[in-house]
Amino acid sequence: MNPEELKICGLAAVRARYQRDPASIIRLYFDLPTSRKIAAMLKALAALRKIYRCVEPAELEKVAGSLHHGGIVAVVAGAVSQPVKAADLPQWARSGESLLILDRIGNAHNLGALVRTAAFFGIPRVILTDEAGAARPSEAAYRVAEGGFEWLTVHRVRALAPFLRDLAAAGYEVIGAATRPPNARPRGIEVARVVPYALAPSAAAPARHAGPAPRALVMGNEEHGLAPEVTAACTRLETIPGTGKVESLNVSVAGAVLMWEHLRH
């Protein structure tokens, strides 16, 4: 494998890539049962002079590097996340675009599950950090996302807290997902709303979205949650109320609940 190439496994994920950008598929491998489901795809790839092969299960496993290949593997140009430019934030705010922001999510499977949910709800952008240990759009993440990466744009930022402050300045409500609100009782936790970061009105402030403030949801690391400086940069913190019998939900499950609540509109 060329380090600039990425393997996408699973029929849903491969179909999504084919629908969005068939020319990006460099090579395609599949087993015999799957070949009966992709005749139109193979015809189009042949017209594009792409390499494809029907292979035995053992070879497909070797190509995929995993048992979880779903009968098909596409080798494509490596995933590229886009940096955020200064002009992007006011433009996103004016358009009322919802954002999903991930603070050092470390597990590629959780990243893939969050992207899948974001794509399901039509959230157009996911923001990742450049920090060490943060999961990237890898082969495992693509497999779990079931094609979700093809329907949104992945951006990256170097430092998350300043970026969140810039979002708030552009008119966003920045909602941080907290495991528990400050000084909360262990049971009967209700939604916590705090505003640790406020902006002074400014005549130079960018034009706002005509409707309600656009929202950005920030999900924290699986083990440590939101970093303190990230928490301080949010305009609001929310905790999903539960019985208190377990401390928290898996981050991908919590993300799905909060995306449904705050970003699906």
Secondary structure, 3 states (H helix, E strand, C coil): CCCCEEEEECHHHHHHHHHHCHHHEEEEEECHHHHCCCHHHHHHHHHCCCEEEECCHHHHHHHHCCCCCCCEEEEEECCCCEECCCCHHHHHHHHCCCEEEECCCCCHHHHHHHHHHHHHCCCCEEEEECCCCCCCCCHHHHHHHCCHHHHCEEEEECCHHHHHHHHHHCCCEEEEECCCCCCCCCCCCCCCCCCCCCCCCCCCCCCCCCCCCCEEEEECECCCECCHHHHHHCCEEECCCCCCCCCCCCHHHHHHHHHHHHCCC
